[in-house]
Amino acid sequence: MVEKAKKIWMDGKLVNWDEANVHILTHSLHYGMAVFEGIRCYRCDDGRSAVFRLKEHTDRLFDSAHIAQMEIPFSKDEINNAIIELLKANDLKECYIRPIAFLSYGSMGLFPKENPVKVAIAAWQWGAYLGEEGIKKGIRVKVSSFTRFHVNNMMTKAKITGHYVNSIMAKKEVVAMGYDEALLLDTDGYVSEGSGENIFMVKNSILKTTPLTSVLNGITRDSVMRIARDKGITVVEGRFTRDELYTADEAFFTGTAAEITPIREVDNRQIGKGRPGPITEAIQKIFFDIVLGREKKYQEWLTCL
Ligand SMILES: *Cc1c(COP(=O)(O)O)cnc(C)c1O
């Protein structure tokens, strides 16, 4: 169960958690056209809280809305300020933040003729998405029989709610078989991403991730590429197959929810030594040092409350 906080921001007002409701004929609820973000706020070593890459997340929310042709009735600054205001009102030191812009009550046909765009932001405490154990020891992954959608079928660069039907199907399928997370292939059969995470593999000390063609442009993915390059690791964006992944030395998922979660097994084949490898561990360590405010070099990624 989601851990309740005190307030939720709805269209400019802070409302009580239990009163943050919408009408049952909310257009987005019926047809899946809403855009959202997932952001994390961490408690730094100095006791202050900091939101990780807030600007990039808000920019992407607006990009998603642009792709969906939804006009958000607030400016980016207003959304950024609303997030900070919400975290302060809830007294949350460390949390997950979920802004969502949706088509509200109005017309009921597919064409949203008279459905104003509304915005809500919630925040709550949320630990490791794929488990603490997963972050430390790695998870077991299975390629799903559901493929990631074709690029002209859904818009892979947008976090649009309806897209996640595909992700949920894939996730339920593999969880029912006893795995931790699903890996989806693209329509050409190449590796794309997890149900809500980008994927990286390491072979002969080279870090490789799928190109942006069929995947979401992850902010954690971008952060990892920058961290790796700053460490002198070669990073390649290129297509790879599931069997190339089977023979990788290391592999891991990245995402705001999943953070950096090592993959120890894919389709019952052990990856490398079956535990987080040295490059994964090194990147993971720097990533957590950054979000906890220990790395001065990446200070610009943190918005302190
Ligand atoms: C949100 C998401 C990710 C991860 O993106 P981050 O910006 O790192 O949180 C990856 N894939 C999909 C499908 C997602 O929805």
The ligand as a Tripos MOL2 file, in Angstrom:
@<TRIPOS>MOLECULE
LIG
   15    15     1     0     0
SMALL
NO_CHARGES

@<TRIPOS>ATOM
      1 C1         10.1960    6.4180  -16.4500 C.3       1 LIG1
      2 C2         10.6850    5.3250  -17.3170 C.ar      1 LIG1
      3 C3         12.0470    4.9850  -17.3970 C.ar      1 LIG1
      4 C4         13.1040    5.5920  -16.5140 C.3       1 LIG1
      5 O1         13.2530    6.9550  -16.6920 O.3       1 LIG1
      6 P1         13.9180    7.8530  -15.5520 P.3       1 LIG1
      7 O2         13.8860    9.2200  -16.0980 O.co2     1 LIG1
      8 O3         15.2800    7.3430  -15.3470 O.co2     1 LIG1
      9 O4         13.0540    7.6870  -14.3440 O.co2     1 LIG1
     10 C5         12.4250    4.0400  -18.3220 C.ar      1 LIG1
     11 N1         11.5210    3.4230  -19.0970 N.ar      1 LIG1
     12 C6         10.2110    3.6900  -19.0320 C.ar      1 LIG1
     13 C7          9.2570    2.9630  -19.9120 C.3       1 LIG1
     14 C8          9.7520    4.6330  -18.1310 C.ar      1 LIG1
     15 O5          8.4530    4.8960  -18.0520 O.3       1 LIG1
@<TRIPOS>BOND
     1     1     2 1
     2     2     3 ar
     3     2    14 ar
     4     3     4 1
     5     3    10 ar
     6     4     5 1
     7     5     6 1
     8     6     7 2
     9     6     8 1
    10     6     9 1
    11    10    11 ar
    12    11    12 ar
    13    12    13 1
    14    12    14 ar
    15    14    15 1
@<TRIPOS>SUBSTRUCTURE
     1 LIG1         1 GROUP 0 **** ****
